[in-house]
């Protein structure tokens, strides 16, 4: 994102502590409806930054749903072609894999 000039807008705060980000601010941040922001304070100064949406490409989501449905239904799922299998074995011949080892870190399956 490129640097922008200073924009000043006044926002009302409701009894519940809610406010609306002005359109100009949302546009600069690139925050759309349903988007998320992070709010940080440093003394009396407040910083608002957008949170980048993970996997925001709708085509990827549709593709993953299609694959999930095929796997669940047993369609279009089969053994790897022999040439691909041999290539993988050749590349991975020195790699030890423990299928029972717990997965570390964040994983979304």
PAVEX-411747 format. One record per atom (N, C-alpha, C, O): residue in one letter; z, x, y. Coordinates in steps of 0.2 Angstrom, whole numbers, plus 2048, in hexadecimal, padded with zeros to 3 digits. Each point is the difference from the previous one (the first is absolute). Last residue first. Example, Ala and Ser with C-alpha at 12.3 -4.5 7.8 and 13.67 -1.06 7.14 Angstrom:
BEGIN
S8238407F5
S801804806
S8037FC805
S801803806
A7FF7FF7DE
A8007FC806
A800804806
A8038057FF
! end
This chain:
BEGIN
X8267DB773
X7FC7FE7FB
X7FE7F9800
X7FC7FE7FC
X80F817814
X7FE7F9800
X7FB7FF7FA
X7FA802801
X81A811807
X7FA7FF7FC
X7FF7F8800
X8047FC7FF
X80B81B80C
X7FE7F9801
X7FA7FF7FC
X7FB803800
X8168107F7
X7FD7FE806
X7FD7F9800
X8027FC7FB
X8008107EE
X804801806
X7FC7FE806
X7FA800800
X8077F97E4
X7FC802806
X804801806
X8057FC801
X8028097E4
X8007FB806
X7FC802806
X7FF806801
X7FC8007E5
X803803805
X8007FB806
X7FB7FD801
X7FA8017E9
X8077FD801
X804802806
X8057FE801
X7E580B7F8
X7FF7F9802
X8077FC801
X8007FB803
X7F881F800
X8057FC7FC
X8007F9802
X8027FF806
X7ED8187FB
X8017F9802
X8057FD7FC
X8008007F9
X7F481A80E
X8047FC7FB
X8027F9803
X802800806
X7E88127FD
X8057FC803
X8047FC7FB
X7FE7FD7FC
X7EF811800
X806804801
X8067FC804
X805803801
X7E47F47FA
X8038037FA
X806804800
X8048017FC
X7ED7F1814
X8077FF7FF
X8038047FA
X8067FE7FE
X7E3802808
X803802806
X8077FF7FF
X804804803
X7EF7F77EB
X7FF807801
X803802807
X803805800
X7FE7E47F9
X8048047FB
X7FF808802
X8058037FF
X7EE7ED80D
X807800801
X8048047FC
X805803802
X7E47FC7F9
X801803806
X808800802
X802805802
X7F87EF7EB
X7FF8077FF
X801804806
X804805800
X7FB7E3803
X8068027FC
X8008087FE
X805803801
X7E87F4809
X805800805
X8078027FC
X803804803
X7EA7F97F0
X7FF806804
X805801805
X802805802
X7FE7E87EF
X8028067FD
X7FF806805
X804805800
X8027E380A
X7FB8037FC
X8018077FE
X804803803
X8107EB7FE
X7FC804805
X7FA8037FC
X8008017FA
X80B7E77FF
X8018077FF
X7FC804805
X7FA7FE802
X80B7E9805
X7FE8047FA
X802807800
X803802805
X7FB7E5809
X8048057FF
X7FF8037F9
X8007FC7FB
X7F77F0810
X7FD805803
X8058077FF
X7FF804804
X80E7E67F7
X7F9801801
X7FE806803
X804803804
X8127F37F6
X7FD8047FB
X7F8801801
X7FD8027FB
X8157F3812
X7FC7FB7FC
X7FD8047FA
X7FC7FE7FC
X81180D815
X8047FB7FD
X7FC7FC7FB
X8037FE7FB
X7F1812811
X8058037FC
X8047FB7FC
X8018007FA
X7F17F9817
X7FC8027FA
X8058037FB
X7FF7FF7FA
X80A7FB81B
X7FF7FA7FC
X7FC8027FA
X8017FD7FA
X804814815
X8067FD7FD
X7FF7FA7FB
X8028007FB
X7EC809812
X8028057FB
X8067FD7FC
X8008007FA
X7FA7F581A
X7FB7FF7FA
X8018047FA
X8007FD7FB
X80E806818
X8017F97FD
X7FB7FF7FA
X8027FD7FB
X7FB816813
X8068017FB
X8027F97FD
X8028007FA
X7EC7FF816
X7FE8047FA
X8068017FB
X7FF8007FA
X8057F681B
X7FC7FB7FB
X7FE8047FA
X8007FD7FB
X80C80F815
X8047FB7FD
X7FC7FC7FC
X8037FE7FA
X7F1811812
X8048047FB
X8047FB7FD
X8018007F9
X7F37F8819
X7FB8017FA
X8048047FA
X7FF7FE7FA
X80B7FE81C
X8007FA7FB
X7FC8017FA
X8017FD7FB
X80D815814
X7F97FE7FF
X7FF7FA7FB
X8038017FA
X81180B80D
X7FF7FB804
X7F87FD7FF
X7FE7FB803
X8158167F4
X7FA7FD7FD
X7FE7FA803
X8007FA7FD
X81580D80E
X7FE8037FA
X7FA7FC7FD
X8017FA7FF
X80780781C
X8007FC7FA
X7FD8047FA
X7FB803801
X812807815
X7FA7FF7FD
X8007FC7F9
X8048027FC
X80B7FC81A
X8018027FA
X7F97FF7FC
X7FE7FB800
X80880981C
X7FE7FC7FA
X8028037F9
X800806800
X80F7FC817
X7FA8037FC
X7FE7FC7FB
X8047FC7FD
X80E80681A
X7FD7FB7FB
X7FA8047FD
X7FB802804
X81D80480A
X7FA8027FF
X7FD7FB7FA
X8047FF7FB
X81180381A
X7FD7FD7FA
X7F98027FF
X7FC800804
X81C80880A
X7F8801800
X7FF7FD7F9
X8038027FB
X81380280D
X7FE7FA802
X7F87FF800
X7FD7FB802
X80E8167EE
X8047FE806
X7FD7F9802
X8007FB7FC
X7F280A7F4
X803806802
X8037FF807
X7FD800805
X7F77F17E5
X803800806
X803808801
X8028037FB
X7E97EE7F7
X805805800
X804800807
X7FC7FF805
X7F37F17E9
X803800807
X806806800
X8047FF7FB
X7E37F97F7
X8078037FF
X803801807
X7FC802805
X7F17EB7EF
X801806805
X8078037FE
X8047FD7FD
X7E77F27F8
X807803800
X800805805
X7FC804801
X7F37E57FA
X801808800
X807801801
X8047FC802
X7F27EE7FF
X8038027FA
X8018087FF
X8038027FB
X7EB7F7817
X8057FB7FD
X8028037F9
X7FC8017FC
X7FD814811
X7FD7F97FF
X8057FB7FE
X8068027FE
X7F881780F
X8047FC7FC
X7FD7F9800
X7FF7FD805
X7FC819807
X7FC7FE7FA
X8047FB7FB
X7FE8007FA
X80880B81C
X8038027FA
X7FC7FE7FA
X8018037FB
X7F87F781A
X800807800
X8038027FA
X7FE8067FD
X8017E3806
X7F98037FF
X801808800
X7FC8037FC
X8177F0808
X7FE7FF7F9
X7F98047FF
X7FF8037FB
X8097FC81B
X8048057FC
X7FE7FF7F8
X7FF8067FD
X7F77EB813
X7FE807801
X8048057FC
X7FD8057FE
X80A7E4800
X7F98027FD
X7FE807801
X7FE8037FC
X81C7F8805
X7FA7FE804
X7FA8027FC
X8008057FD
X8177F67F6
X7FC806803
X7FA7FD804
X7FC7FC7FD
X81B7F67FF
X7F98017FE
X7FD806803
X801801806
X81A7F77F2
X7FB801806
X7F98017FD
X7FF8007FA
X81D7F97FF
X7F98017FE
X7FC801807
X8027FD805
X8177FE7F7
X7FE807801
X7F88027FE
X7FE805800
X80F7E5801
X8008037FA
X7FE808800
X8008037FB
X7FF7EE818
X8078017FE
X8018037F9
X8058037FF
X7E580580E
X8037F97FE
X8078017FF
X8038067FF
X7EC808812
X8048017F9
X8047FA7FF
X8037FD804
X7E580B80B
X8077FD800
X8038017F9
X7FC8017FB
X7F3810813
X8017FB7FA
X8067FD801
X805803802
X7E880D80D
X8077FD800
X8007FB7FA
X7FB7FC800
X7F681B805
X8007F9800
X8077FD7FF
X8048047FE
X7EB814807
X8077FD801
X7FF7F8800
X7FC7FD803
X7F781C7F6
X7FF7F9801
X8077FD800
X8058027FC
X7EE818806
X8067FC800
X7FE7F8801
X7FC7FF805
X7F18117F0
X804800806
X8067FC7FF
X8017FD7FB
X7F580F7EF
X7FE7FB805
X804800806
X805804800
X7F280C7E9
X8057FE805
X7FD7FB805
X7FB800802
X7FC8007E5
X800804806
X8057FE805
X8037FB800
X7FC8047E4
X8007FC806
X800804806
X804805800
! end
